[in-house]
Amino acid sequence: MRGLNSQDREPRLLLWFLDYLHSIWTWQIFDDVLVKMVDFLCEELQHERFQDARPVAMVVAADVGLSS
């Protein structure tokens, strides 16, 4: 069995975003949450210290944008 280090796990932590958005689709807070998620993915996670997660963050941001 291959061990998981932090670099293997970190990008996968972003994959719950779509499921969460789908679960709150009809709630009044949806628009606010969507804006905050896109800001987080496209601005905050593009910092140099998140170098390994940056590509995955942009893929998730694109998925979020296409699903809304």
mmCIF file as Biopython writes it, N, C-alpha, C and O atoms, coordinates in Angstrom:
data_model
#
loop_
_atom_site.group_PDB
_atom_site.id
_atom_site.type_symbol
_atom_site.label_atom_id
_atom_site.label_alt_id
_atom_site.label_comp_id
_atom_site.label_asym_id
_atom_site.label_entity_id
_atom_site.label_seq_id
_atom_site.pdbx_PDB_ins_code
_atom_site.Cartn_x
_atom_site.Cartn_y
_atom_site.Cartn_z
_atom_site.occupancy
_atom_site.B_iso_or_equiv
_atom_site.auth_seq_id
_atom_site.auth_asym_id
_atom_site.pdbx_PDB_model_num
ATOM 1   N N  . MET A ? 1  ? 0.846   -1.169 0.000   1.0 0.0 1  A 1 
ATOM 2   C CA . MET A ? 1  ? 0.000   0.000  0.000   1.0 0.0 1  A 1 
ATOM 3   C C  . MET A ? 1  ? 0.897   1.239  0.000   1.0 0.0 1  A 1 
ATOM 4   O O  . MET A ? 1  ? 1.866   1.313  0.756   1.0 0.0 1  A 1 
ATOM 5   N N  . ARG A ? 2  ? 0.582   2.162  -0.809  1.0 0.0 2  A 1 
ATOM 6   C CA . ARG A ? 2  ? 1.371   3.387  -0.908  1.0 0.0 2  A 1 
ATOM 7   C C  . ARG A ? 2  ? 0.911   4.385  0.146   1.0 0.0 2  A 1 
ATOM 8   O O  . ARG A ? 2  ? -0.285  4.634  0.298   1.0 0.0 2  A 1 
ATOM 9   N N  . GLY A ? 3  ? 1.841   4.939  0.851   1.0 0.0 3  A 1 
ATOM 10  C CA . GLY A ? 3  ? 1.512   5.946  1.852   1.0 0.0 3  A 1 
ATOM 11  C C  . GLY A ? 3  ? 1.173   7.275  1.205   1.0 0.0 3  A 1 
ATOM 12  O O  . GLY A ? 3  ? 1.663   7.588  0.119   1.0 0.0 3  A 1 
ATOM 13  N N  . LEU A ? 4  ? 0.356   8.039  1.853   1.0 0.0 4  A 1 
ATOM 14  C CA . LEU A ? 4  ? -0.015  9.348  1.342   1.0 0.0 4  A 1 
ATOM 15  C C  . LEU A ? 4  ? 0.717   10.419 2.114   1.0 0.0 4  A 1 
ATOM 16  O O  . LEU A ? 4  ? 0.638   10.476 3.341   1.0 0.0 4  A 1 
ATOM 17  N N  . ASN A ? 5  ? 1.417   11.257 1.407   1.0 0.0 5  A 1 
ATOM 18  C CA . ASN A ? 5  ? 2.011   12.405 2.079   1.0 0.0 5  A 1 
ATOM 19  C C  . ASN A ? 5  ? 1.101   13.602 1.887   1.0 0.0 5  A 1 
ATOM 20  O O  . ASN A ? 5  ? 0.078   13.495 1.211   1.0 0.0 5  A 1 
ATOM 21  N N  . SER A ? 6  ? 1.447   14.726 2.463   1.0 0.0 6  A 1 
ATOM 22  C CA . SER A ? 6  ? 0.562   15.883 2.418   1.0 0.0 6  A 1 
ATOM 23  C C  . SER A ? 6  ? 0.365   16.383 0.993   1.0 0.0 6  A 1 
ATOM 24  O O  . SER A ? 6  ? -0.700  16.917 0.686   1.0 0.0 6  A 1 
ATOM 25  N N  . GLN A ? 7  ? 1.349   16.231 0.112   1.0 0.0 7  A 1 
ATOM 26  C CA . GLN A ? 7  ? 1.201   16.687 -1.263  1.0 0.0 7  A 1 
ATOM 27  C C  . GLN A ? 7  ? 0.174   15.854 -2.012  1.0 0.0 7  A 1 
ATOM 28  O O  . GLN A ? 7  ? -0.499  16.376 -2.901  1.0 0.0 7  A 1 
ATOM 29  N N  . ASP A ? 8  ? 0.033   14.580 -1.684  1.0 0.0 8  A 1 
ATOM 30  C CA . ASP A ? 8  ? -0.956  13.730 -2.335  1.0 0.0 8  A 1 
ATOM 31  C C  . ASP A ? 8  ? -2.371  14.073 -1.886  1.0 0.0 8  A 1 
ATOM 32  O O  . ASP A ? 8  ? -3.311  13.968 -2.675  1.0 0.0 8  A 1 
ATOM 33  N N  . ARG A ? 9  ? -2.532  14.475 -0.651  1.0 0.0 9  A 1 
ATOM 34  C CA . ARG A ? 9  ? -3.861  14.707 -0.095  1.0 0.0 9  A 1 
ATOM 35  C C  . ARG A ? 9  ? -4.392  16.106 -0.357  1.0 0.0 9  A 1 
ATOM 36  O O  . ARG A ? 9  ? -5.591  16.265 -0.587  1.0 0.0 9  A 1 
ATOM 37  N N  . GLU A ? 10 ? -3.554  17.112 -0.330  1.0 0.0 10 A 1 
ATOM 38  C CA . GLU A ? 10 ? -4.015  18.490 -0.354  1.0 0.0 10 A 1 
ATOM 39  C C  . GLU A ? 10 ? -4.914  18.846 -1.530  1.0 0.0 10 A 1 
ATOM 40  O O  . GLU A ? 10 ? -5.982  19.414 -1.301  1.0 0.0 10 A 1 
ATOM 41  N N  . PRO A ? 11 ? -4.549  18.546 -2.782  1.0 0.0 11 A 1 
ATOM 42  C CA . PRO A ? 11 ? -5.429  18.929 -3.876  1.0 0.0 11 A 1 
ATOM 43  C C  . PRO A ? 11 ? -6.803  18.275 -3.808  1.0 0.0 11 A 1 
ATOM 44  O O  . PRO A ? 11 ? -7.802  18.873 -4.207  1.0 0.0 11 A 1 
ATOM 45  N N  . ARG A ? 12 ? -6.850  17.054 -3.306  1.0 0.0 12 A 1 
ATOM 46  C CA . ARG A ? 12 ? -8.145  16.367 -3.216  1.0 0.0 12 A 1 
ATOM 47  C C  . ARG A ? 12 ? -9.077  17.012 -2.199  1.0 0.0 12 A 1 
ATOM 48  O O  . ARG A ? 12 ? -10.287 16.793 -2.244  1.0 0.0 12 A 1 
ATOM 49  N N  . LEU A ? 13 ? -8.538  17.789 -1.300  1.0 0.0 13 A 1 
ATOM 50  C CA . LEU A ? 13 ? -9.385  18.460 -0.317  1.0 0.0 13 A 1 
ATOM 51  C C  . LEU A ? 13 ? -10.313 19.479 -0.959  1.0 0.0 13 A 1 
ATOM 52  O O  . LEU A ? 13 ? -11.294 19.892 -0.339  1.0 0.0 13 A 1 
ATOM 53  N N  . LEU A ? 14 ? -10.030 19.885 -2.163  1.0 0.0 14 A 1 
ATOM 54  C CA . LEU A ? 14 ? -10.847 20.881 -2.852  1.0 0.0 14 A 1 
ATOM 55  C C  . LEU A ? 14 ? -12.045 20.269 -3.572  1.0 0.0 14 A 1 
ATOM 56  O O  . LEU A ? 14 ? -12.952 20.995 -3.979  1.0 0.0 14 A 1 
ATOM 57  N N  . LEU A ? 15 ? -12.063 18.981 -3.732  1.0 0.0 15 A 1 
ATOM 58  C CA . LEU A ? 15 ? -13.080 18.342 -4.556  1.0 0.0 15 A 1 
ATOM 59  C C  . LEU A ? 15 ? -14.473 18.332 -3.938  1.0 0.0 15 A 1 
ATOM 60  O O  . LEU A ? 15 ? -15.444 18.041 -4.637  1.0 0.0 15 A 1 
ATOM 61  N N  . TRP A ? 16 ? -14.598 18.632 -2.679  1.0 0.0 16 A 1 
ATOM 62  C CA . TRP A ? 16 ? -15.911 18.658 -2.040  1.0 0.0 16 A 1 
ATOM 63  C C  . TRP A ? 16 ? -16.694 19.911 -2.405  1.0 0.0 16 A 1 
ATOM 64  O O  . TRP A ? 16 ? -17.898 19.968 -2.154  1.0 0.0 16 A 1 
ATOM 65  N N  . PHE A ? 17 ? -16.054 20.908 -2.984  1.0 0.0 17 A 1 
ATOM 66  C CA . PHE A ? 17 ? -16.717 22.172 -3.289  1.0 0.0 17 A 1 
ATOM 67  C C  . PHE A ? 17 ? -17.966 21.975 -4.152  1.0 0.0 17 A 1 
ATOM 68  O O  . PHE A ? 17 ? -19.016 22.545 -3.854  1.0 0.0 17 A 1 
ATOM 69  N N  . LEU A ? 18 ? -17.864 21.180 -5.211  1.0 0.0 18 A 1 
ATOM 70  C CA . LEU A ? 18 ? -19.009 20.985 -6.094  1.0 0.0 18 A 1 
ATOM 71  C C  . LEU A ? 18 ? -20.176 20.315 -5.386  1.0 0.0 18 A 1 
ATOM 72  O O  . LEU A ? 18 ? -21.324 20.728 -5.550  1.0 0.0 18 A 1 
ATOM 73  N N  . ASP A ? 19 ? -19.890 19.290 -4.607  1.0 0.0 19 A 1 
ATOM 74  C CA . ASP A ? 19 ? -20.959 18.613 -3.871  1.0 0.0 19 A 1 
ATOM 75  C C  . ASP A ? 19 ? -21.649 19.576 -2.911  1.0 0.0 19 A 1 
ATOM 76  O O  . ASP A ? 19 ? -22.873 19.563 -2.777  1.0 0.0 19 A 1 
ATOM 77  N N  . TYR A ? 20 ? -20.864 20.400 -2.253  1.0 0.0 20 A 1 
ATOM 78  C CA . TYR A ? 20 ? -21.434 21.370 -1.318  1.0 0.0 20 A 1 
ATOM 79  C C  . TYR A ? 20 ? -22.317 22.375 -2.062  1.0 0.0 20 A 1 
ATOM 80  O O  . TYR A ? 20 ? -23.423 22.677 -1.616  1.0 0.0 20 A 1 
ATOM 81  N N  . LEU A ? 21 ? -21.839 22.886 -3.176  1.0 0.0 21 A 1 
ATOM 82  C CA . LEU A ? 21 ? -22.642 23.843 -3.944  1.0 0.0 21 A 1 
ATOM 83  C C  . LEU A ? 21 ? -23.959 23.233 -4.417  1.0 0.0 21 A 1 
ATOM 84  O O  . LEU A ? 21 ? -25.003 23.884 -4.381  1.0 0.0 21 A 1 
ATOM 85  N N  . HIS A ? 22 ? -23.902 21.990 -4.856  1.0 0.0 22 A 1 
ATOM 86  C CA . HIS A ? 22 ? -25.129 21.327 -5.284  1.0 0.0 22 A 1 
ATOM 87  C C  . HIS A ? 22 ? -26.098 21.145 -4.119  1.0 0.0 22 A 1 
ATOM 88  O O  . HIS A ? 22 ? -27.313 21.166 -4.315  1.0 0.0 22 A 1 
ATOM 89  N N  . SER A ? 23 ? -25.577 20.968 -2.924  1.0 0.0 23 A 1 
ATOM 90  C CA . SER A ? 23 ? -26.454 20.760 -1.767  1.0 0.0 23 A 1 
ATOM 91  C C  . SER A ? 23 ? -27.127 22.047 -1.300  1.0 0.0 23 A 1 
ATOM 92  O O  . SER A ? 23 ? -28.154 21.995 -0.624  1.0 0.0 23 A 1 
ATOM 93  N N  . ILE A ? 24 ? -26.553 23.209 -1.654  1.0 0.0 24 A 1 
ATOM 94  C CA . ILE A ? 24 ? -27.163 24.481 -1.224  1.0 0.0 24 A 1 
ATOM 95  C C  . ILE A ? 24 ? -27.734 25.265 -2.404  1.0 0.0 24 A 1 
ATOM 96  O O  . ILE A ? 24 ? -28.035 26.452 -2.276  1.0 0.0 24 A 1 
ATOM 97  N N  . TRP A ? 25 ? -27.880 24.610 -3.538  1.0 0.0 25 A 1 
ATOM 98  C CA . TRP A ? 25 ? -28.314 25.248 -4.780  1.0 0.0 25 A 1 
ATOM 99  C C  . TRP A ? 25 ? -29.557 26.125 -4.600  1.0 0.0 25 A 1 
ATOM 100 O O  . TRP A ? 25 ? -29.613 27.215 -5.169  1.0 0.0 25 A 1 
ATOM 101 N N  . THR A ? 26 ? -30.526 25.694 -3.847  1.0 0.0 26 A 1 
ATOM 102 C CA . THR A ? 26 ? -31.793 26.431 -3.709  1.0 0.0 26 A 1 
ATOM 103 C C  . THR A ? 26 ? -31.834 27.356 -2.491  1.0 0.0 26 A 1 
ATOM 104 O O  . THR A ? 26 ? -32.836 28.036 -2.271  1.0 0.0 26 A 1 
ATOM 105 N N  . TRP A ? 27 ? -30.791 27.389 -1.717  1.0 0.0 27 A 1 
ATOM 106 C CA . TRP A ? 27 ? -30.770 28.228 -0.524  1.0 0.0 27 A 1 
ATOM 107 C C  . TRP A ? 27 ? -30.438 29.672 -0.889  1.0 0.0 27 A 1 
ATOM 108 O O  . TRP A ? 27 ? -29.818 29.935 -1.919  1.0 0.0 27 A 1 
ATOM 109 N N  . GLN A ? 28 ? -30.853 30.592 -0.043  1.0 0.0 28 A 1 
ATOM 110 C CA . GLN A ? 28 ? -30.580 32.010 -0.281  1.0 0.0 28 A 1 
ATOM 111 C C  . GLN A ? 28 ? -29.094 32.342 -0.204  1.0 0.0 28 A 1 
ATOM 112 O O  . GLN A ? 28 ? -28.654 33.326 -0.798  1.0 0.0 28 A 1 
ATOM 113 N N  . ILE A ? 29 ? -28.325 31.550 0.507   1.0 0.0 29 A 1 
ATOM 114 C CA . ILE A ? 29 ? -26.898 31.843 0.676   1.0 0.0 29 A 1 
ATOM 115 C C  . ILE A ? 29 ? -26.053 31.388 -0.503  1.0 0.0 29 A 1 
ATOM 116 O O  . ILE A ? 29 ? -24.850 31.648 -0.532  1.0 0.0 29 A 1 
ATOM 117 N N  . PHE A ? 30 ? -26.656 30.714 -1.477  1.0 0.0 30 A 1 
ATOM 118 C CA . PHE A ? 30 ? -25.894 30.135 -2.578  1.0 0.0 30 A 1 
ATOM 119 C C  . PHE A ? 30 ? -25.010 31.164 -3.280  1.0 0.0 30 A 1 
ATOM 120 O O  . PHE A ? 30 ? -23.824 30.910 -3.492  1.0 0.0 30 A 1 
ATOM 121 N N  . ASP A ? 31 ? -25.560 32.308 -3.640  1.0 0.0 31 A 1 
ATOM 122 C CA . ASP A ? 31 ? -24.782 33.322 -4.372  1.0 0.0 31 A 1 
ATOM 123 C C  . ASP A ? 31 ? -23.564 33.786 -3.572  1.0 0.0 31 A 1 
ATOM 124 O O  . ASP A ? 31 ? -22.469 33.915 -4.120  1.0 0.0 31 A 1 
ATOM 125 N N  . ASP A ? 32 ? -23.757 34.033 -2.290  1.0 0.0 32 A 1 
ATOM 126 C CA . ASP A ? 32 ? -22.644 34.481 -1.442  1.0 0.0 32 A 1 
ATOM 127 C C  . ASP A ? 32 ? -21.557 33.412 -1.324  1.0 0.0 32 A 1 
ATOM 128 O O  . ASP A ? 32 ? -20.366 33.717 -1.388  1.0 0.0 32 A 1 
ATOM 129 N N  . VAL A ? 33 ? -21.975 32.172 -1.152  1.0 0.0 33 A 1 
ATOM 130 C CA . VAL A ? 33 ? -21.015 31.071 -1.028  1.0 0.0 33 A 1 
ATOM 131 C C  . VAL A ? 33 ? -20.263 30.879 -2.342  1.0 0.0 33 A 1 
ATOM 132 O O  . VAL A ? 33 ? -19.053 30.654 -2.338  1.0 0.0 33 A 1 
ATOM 133 N N  . LEU A ? 34 ? -20.961 30.964 -3.446  1.0 0.0 34 A 1 
ATOM 134 C CA . LEU A ? 34 ? -20.322 30.810 -4.751  1.0 0.0 34 A 1 
ATOM 135 C C  . LEU A ? 34 ? -19.244 31.871 -4.962  1.0 0.0 34 A 1 
ATOM 136 O O  . LEU A ? 34 ? -18.143 31.560 -5.416  1.0 0.0 34 A 1 
ATOM 137 N N  . VAL A ? 35 ? -19.559 33.110 -4.636  1.0 0.0 35 A 1 
ATOM 138 C CA . VAL A ? 35 ? -18.586 34.198 -4.787  1.0 0.0 35 A 1 
ATOM 139 C C  . VAL A ? 35 ? -17.364 33.950 -3.912  1.0 0.0 35 A 1 
ATOM 140 O O  . VAL A ? 35 ? -16.233 34.142 -4.359  1.0 0.0 35 A 1 
ATOM 141 N N  . LYS A ? 36 ? -17.581 33.529 -2.680  1.0 0.0 36 A 1 
ATOM 142 C CA . LYS A ? 36 ? -16.456 33.285 -1.772  1.0 0.0 36 A 1 
ATOM 143 C C  . LYS A ? 36 ? -15.598 32.108 -2.231  1.0 0.0 36 A 1 
ATOM 144 O O  . LYS A ? 36 ? -14.373 32.145 -2.116  1.0 0.0 36 A 1 
ATOM 145 N N  . MET A ? 37 ? -16.239 31.070 -2.748  1.0 0.0 37 A 1 
ATOM 146 C CA . MET A ? 37 ? -15.483 29.917 -3.230  1.0 0.0 37 A 1 
ATOM 147 C C  . MET A ? 37 ? -14.638 30.281 -4.448  1.0 0.0 37 A 1 
ATOM 148 O O  . MET A ? 37 ? -13.470 29.901 -4.528  1.0 0.0 37 A 1 
ATOM 149 N N  . VAL A ? 38 ? -15.214 31.003 -5.380  1.0 0.0 38 A 1 
ATOM 150 C CA . VAL A ? 38 ? -14.472 31.398 -6.574  1.0 0.0 38 A 1 
ATOM 151 C C  . VAL A ? 38 ? -13.314 32.311 -6.191  1.0 0.0 38 A 1 
ATOM 152 O O  . VAL A ? 38 ? -12.214 32.170 -6.726  1.0 0.0 38 A 1 
ATOM 153 N N  . ASP A ? 39 ? -13.545 33.232 -5.283  1.0 0.0 39 A 1 
ATOM 154 C CA . ASP A ? 39 ? -12.469 34.105 -4.817  1.0 0.0 39 A 1 
ATOM 155 C C  . ASP A ? 39 ? -11.355 33.288 -4.167  1.0 0.0 39 A 1 
ATOM 156 O O  . ASP A ? 39 ? -10.173 33.524 -4.420  1.0 0.0 39 A 1 
ATOM 157 N N  . PHE A ? 40 ? -11.735 32.341 -3.340  1.0 0.0 40 A 1 
ATOM 158 C CA . PHE A ? 40 ? -10.745 31.497 -2.672  1.0 0.0 40 A 1 
ATOM 159 C C  . PHE A ? 40 ? -9.928  30.692 -3.682  1.0 0.0 40 A 1 
ATOM 160 O O  . PHE A ? 40 ? -8.702  30.630 -3.588  1.0 0.0 40 A 1 
ATOM 161 N N  . LEU A ? 41 ? -10.611 30.080 -4.644  1.0 0.0 41 A 1 
ATOM 162 C CA . LEU A ? 41 ? -9.929  29.239 -5.625  1.0 0.0 41 A 1 
ATOM 163 C C  . LEU A ? 41 ? -9.074  30.035 -6.603  1.0 0.0 41 A 1 
ATOM 164 O O  . LEU A ? 41 ? -7.966  29.620 -6.942  1.0 0.0 41 A 1 
ATOM 165 N N  . CYS A ? 42 ? -9.584  31.173 -7.056  1.0 0.0 42 A 1 
ATOM 166 C CA . CYS A ? 42 ? -8.895  31.938 -8.107  1.0 0.0 42 A 1 
ATOM 167 C C  . CYS A ? 42 ? -7.931  32.985 -7.579  1.0 0.0 42 A 1 
ATOM 168 O O  . CYS A ? 42 ? -7.046  33.430 -8.310  1.0 0.0 42 A 1 
ATOM 169 N N  . GLU A ? 43 ? -8.082  33.379 -6.350  1.0 0.0 43 A 1 
ATOM 170 C CA . GLU A ? 43 ? -7.191  34.397 -5.791  1.0 0.0 43 A 1 
ATOM 171 C C  . GLU A ? 43 ? -6.290  33.816 -4.704  1.0 0.0 43 A 1 
ATOM 172 O O  . GLU A ? 43 ? -5.067  33.798 -4.847  1.0 0.0 43 A 1 
ATOM 173 N N  . GLU A ? 44 ? -6.887  33.353 -3.642  1.0 0.0 44 A 1 
ATOM 174 C CA . GLU A ? 44 ? -6.119  32.926 -2.472  1.0 0.0 44 A 1 
ATOM 175 C C  . GLU A ? 44 ? -5.229  31.716 -2.758  1.0 0.0 44 A 1 
ATOM 176 O O  . GLU A ? 44 ? -4.067  31.702 -2.351  1.0 0.0 44 A 1 
ATOM 177 N N  . LEU A ? 45 ? -5.750  30.707 -3.446  1.0 0.0 45 A 1 
ATOM 178 C CA . LEU A ? 45 ? -4.976  29.495 -3.690  1.0 0.0 45 A 1 
ATOM 179 C C  . LEU A ? 45 ? -3.983  29.638 -4.837  1.0 0.0 45 A 1 
ATOM 180 O O  . LEU A ? 45 ? -3.297  28.673 -5.175  1.0 0.0 45 A 1 
ATOM 181 N N  . GLN A ? 46 ? -3.891  30.805 -5.435  1.0 0.0 46 A 1 
ATOM 182 C CA . GLN A ? 46 ? -2.903  31.016 -6.490  1.0 0.0 46 A 1 
ATOM 183 C C  . GLN A ? 46 ? -1.596  31.581 -5.933  1.0 0.0 46 A 1 
ATOM 184 O O  . GLN A ? 46 ? -0.667  31.866 -6.689  1.0 0.0 46 A 1 
ATOM 185 N N  . HIS A ? 47 ? -1.530  31.739 -4.633  1.0 0.0 47 A 1 
ATOM 186 C CA . HIS A ? 47 ? -0.309  32.219 -3.986  1.0 0.0 47 A 1 
ATOM 187 C C  . HIS A ? 47 ? 0.799   31.174 -4.158  1.0 0.0 47 A 1 
ATOM 188 O O  . HIS A ? 47 ? 0.519   29.980 -4.264  1.0 0.0 47 A 1 
ATOM 189 N N  . GLU A ? 48 ? 2.029   31.619 -4.185  1.0 0.0 48 A 1 
ATOM 190 C CA . GLU A ? 48 ? 3.183   30.736 -4.395  1.0 0.0 48 A 1 
ATOM 191 C C  . GLU A ? 48 ? 3.252   29.571 -3.414  1.0 0.0 48 A 1 
ATOM 192 O O  . GLU A ? 48 ? 3.678   28.477 -3.781  1.0 0.0 48 A 1 
ATOM 193 N N  . ARG A ? 49 ? 2.839   29.796 -2.181  1.0 0.0 49 A 1 
ATOM 194 C CA . ARG A ? 49 ? 2.977   28.731 -1.181  1.0 0.0 49 A 1 
ATOM 195 C C  . ARG A ? 49 ? 2.044   27.544 -1.454  1.0 0.0 49 A 1 
ATOM 196 O O  . ARG A ? 49 ? 2.216   26.472 -0.875  1.0 0.0 49 A 1 
ATOM 197 N N  . PHE A ? 50 ? 1.065   27.738 -2.331  1.0 0.0 50 A 1 
ATOM 198 C CA . PHE A ? 50 ? 0.150   26.652 -2.699  1.0 0.0 50 A 1 
ATOM 199 C C  . PHE A ? 50 ? 0.478   26.098 -4.082  1.0 0.0 50 A 1 
ATOM 200 O O  . PHE A ? 50 ? -0.414  25.658 -4.807  1.0 0.0 50 A 1 
ATOM 201 N N  . GLN A ? 51 ? 1.731   26.121 -4.437  1.0 0.0 51 A 1 
ATOM 202 C CA . GLN A ? 51 ? 2.166   25.757 -5.781  1.0 0.0 51 A 1 
ATOM 203 C C  . GLN A ? 51 ? 1.608   24.405 -6.243  1.0 0.0 51 A 1 
ATOM 204 O O  . GLN A ? 51 ? 1.174   24.282 -7.388  1.0 0.0 51 A 1 
ATOM 205 N N  . ASP A ? 52 ? 1.613   23.400 -5.379  1.0 0.0 52 A 1 
ATOM 206 C CA . ASP A ? 52 ? 1.136   22.071 -5.776  1.0 0.0 52 A 1 
ATOM 207 C C  . ASP A ? 52 ? -0.377  22.025 -5.980  1.0 0.0 52 A 1 
ATOM 208 O O  . ASP A ? 52 ? -0.868  21.221 -6.772  1.0 0.0 52 A 1 
ATOM 209 N N  . ALA A ? 53 ? -1.109  22.865 -5.286  1.0 0.0 53 A 1 
ATOM 210 C CA . ALA A ? 53 ? -2.570  22.849 -5.379  1.0 0.0 53 A 1 
ATOM 211 C C  . ALA A ? 53 ? -3.104  23.799 -6.448  1.0 0.0 53 A 1 
ATOM 212 O O  . ALA A ? 53 ? -4.288  23.741 -6.777  1.0 0.0 53 A 1 
ATOM 213 N N  . ARG A ? 54 ? -2.272  24.659 -6.988  1.0 0.0 54 A 1 
ATOM 214 C CA . ARG A ? 54 ? -2.738  25.673 -7.927  1.0 0.0 54 A 1 
ATOM 215 C C  . ARG A ? 54 ? -3.441  25.106 -9.160  1.0 0.0 54 A 1 
ATOM 216 O O  . ARG A ? 54 ? -4.519  25.591 -9.505  1.0 0.0 54 A 1 
ATOM 217 N N  . PRO A ? 55 ? -2.888  24.114 -9.830  1.0 0.0 55 A 1 
ATOM 218 C CA . PRO A ? 55 ? -3.599  23.582 -11.002 1.0 0.0 55 A 1 
ATOM 219 C C  . PRO A ? 55 ? -4.954  22.974 -10.654 1.0 0.0 55 A 1 
ATOM 220 O O  . PRO A ? 55 ? -5.935  23.177 -11.369 1.0 0.0 55 A 1 
ATOM 221 N N  . VAL A ? 56 ? -5.004  22.234 -9.560  1.0 0.0 56 A 1 
ATOM 222 C CA . VAL A ? 56 ? -6.264  21.617 -9.143  1.0 0.0 56 A 1 
ATOM 223 C C  . VAL A ? 56 ? -7.270  22.697 -8.753  1.0 0.0 56 A 1 
ATOM 224 O O  . VAL A ? 56 ? -8.458  22.569 -9.047  1.0 0.0 56 A 1 
ATOM 225 N N  . ALA A ? 57 ? -6.812  23.746 -8.103  1.0 0.0 57 A 1 
ATOM 226 C CA . ALA A ? 57 ? -7.704  24.843 -7.718  1.0 0.0 57 A 1 
ATOM 227 C C  . ALA A ? 57 ? -8.354  25.474 -8.942  1.0 0.0 57 A 1 
ATOM 228 O O  . ALA A ? 57 ? -9.537  25.813 -8.903  1.0 0.0 57 A 1 
ATOM 229 N N  . MET A ? 58 ? -7.614  25.635 -10.013 1.0 0.0 58 A 1 
ATOM 230 C CA . MET A ? 58 ? -8.176  26.227 -11.218 1.0 0.0 58 A 1 
ATOM 231 C C  . MET A ? 58 ? -9.147  25.279 -11.907 1.0 0.0 58 A 1 
ATOM 232 O O  . MET A ? 58 ? -10.144 25.727 -12.475 1.0 0.0 58 A 1 
ATOM 233 N N  . VAL A ? 59 ? -8.879  23.982 -11.869 1.0 0.0 59 A 1 
ATOM 234 C CA . VAL A ? 59 ? -9.816  23.007 -12.440 1.0 0.0 59 A 1 
ATOM 235 C C  . VAL A ? 59 ? -11.118 23.019 -11.649 1.0 0.0 59 A 1 
ATOM 236 O O  . VAL A ? 59 ? -12.201 23.012 -12.233 1.0 0.0 59 A 1 
ATOM 237 N N  . VAL A ? 60 ? -11.017 23.037 -10.332 1.0 0.0 60 A 1 
ATOM 238 C CA . VAL A ? 60 ? -12.212 23.081 -9.492  1.0 0.0 60 A 1 
ATOM 239 C C  . VAL A ? 60 ? -12.958 24.397 -9.723  1.0 0.0 60 A 1 
ATOM 240 O O  . VAL A ? 60 ? -14.187 24.398 -9.783  1.0 0.0 60 A 1 
ATOM 241 N N  . ALA A ? 61 ? -12.250 25.500 -9.853  1.0 0.0 61 A 1 
ATOM 242 C CA . ALA A ? 61 ? -12.893 26.794 -10.118 1.0 0.0 61 A 1 
ATOM 243 C C  . ALA A ? 61 ? -13.640 26.751 -11.442 1.0 0.0 61 A 1 
ATOM 244 O O  . ALA A ? 61 ? -14.750 27.274 -11.542 1.0 0.0 61 A 1 
ATOM 245 N N  . ALA A ? 62 ? -13.050 26.140 -12.454 1.0 0.0 62 A 1 
ATOM 246 C CA . ALA A ? 62 ? -13.738 26.011 -13.745 1.0 0.0 62 A 1 
ATOM 247 C C  . ALA A ? 62 ? -14.981 25.139 -13.615 1.0 0.0 62 A 1 
ATOM 248 O O  . ALA A ? 62 ? -16.027 25.463 -14.178 1.0 0.0 62 A 1 
ATOM 249 N N  . ASP A ? 63 ? -14.875 24.040 -12.880 1.0 0.0 63 A 1 
ATOM 250 C CA . ASP A ? 63 ? -16.037 23.184 -12.658 1.0 0.0 63 A 1 
ATOM 251 C C  . ASP A ? 63 ? -17.143 23.914 -11.912 1.0 0.0 63 A 1 
ATOM 252 O O  . ASP A ? 63 ? -18.322 23.767 -12.232 1.0 0.0 63 A 1 
ATOM 253 N N  . VAL A ? 64 ? -16.757 24.699 -10.919 1.0 0.0 64 A 1 
ATOM 254 C CA . VAL A ? 64 ? -17.729 25.475 -10.151 1.0 0.0 64 A 1 
ATOM 255 C C  . VAL A ? 64 ? -18.419 26.483 -11.073 1.0 0.0 64 A 1 
ATOM 256 O O  . VAL A ? 64 ? -19.637 26.650 -11.019 1.0 0.0 64 A 1 
ATOM 257 N N  . GLY A ? 65 ? -17.639 27.148 -11.909 1.0 0.0 65 A 1 
ATOM 258 C CA . GLY A ? 65 ? -18.209 28.116 -12.831 1.0 0.0 65 A 1 
ATOM 259 C C  . GLY A ? 65 ? -19.141 27.496 -13.846 1.0 0.0 65 A 1 
ATOM 260 O O  . GLY A ? 65 ? -20.168 28.084 -14.184 1.0 0.0 65 A 1 
ATOM 261 N N  . LEU A ? 66 ? -18.802 26.319 -14.337 1.0 0.0 66 A 1 
ATOM 262 C CA . LEU A ? 66 ? -19.643 25.647 -15.324 1.0 0.0 66 A 1 
ATOM 263 C C  . LEU A ? 66 ? -20.891 25.037 -14.711 1.0 0.0 66 A 1 
ATOM 264 O O  . LEU A ? 66 ? -21.905 24.877 -15.391 1.0 0.0 66 A 1 
ATOM 265 N N  . SER A ? 67 ? -20.825 24.700 -13.443 1.0 0.0 67 A 1 
ATOM 266 C CA . SER A ? 67 ? -21.977 24.042 -12.808 1.0 0.0 67 A 1 
ATOM 267 C C  . SER A ? 67 ? -22.982 25.042 -12.259 1.0 0.0 67 A 1 
ATOM 268 O O  . SER A ? 67 ? -24.092 24.654 -11.896 1.0 0.0 67 A 1 
ATOM 269 N N  . SER A ? 68 ? -22.622 26.317 -12.191 1.0 0.0 68 A 1 
ATOM 270 C CA . SER A ? 68 ? -23.563 27.293 -11.617 1.0 0.0 68 A 1 
ATOM 271 C C  . SER A ? 68 ? -24.395 27.959 -12.679 1.0 0.0 68 A 1 
ATOM 272 O O  . SER A ? 68 ? -25.234 28.804 -12.366 1.0 0.0 68 A 1 
#
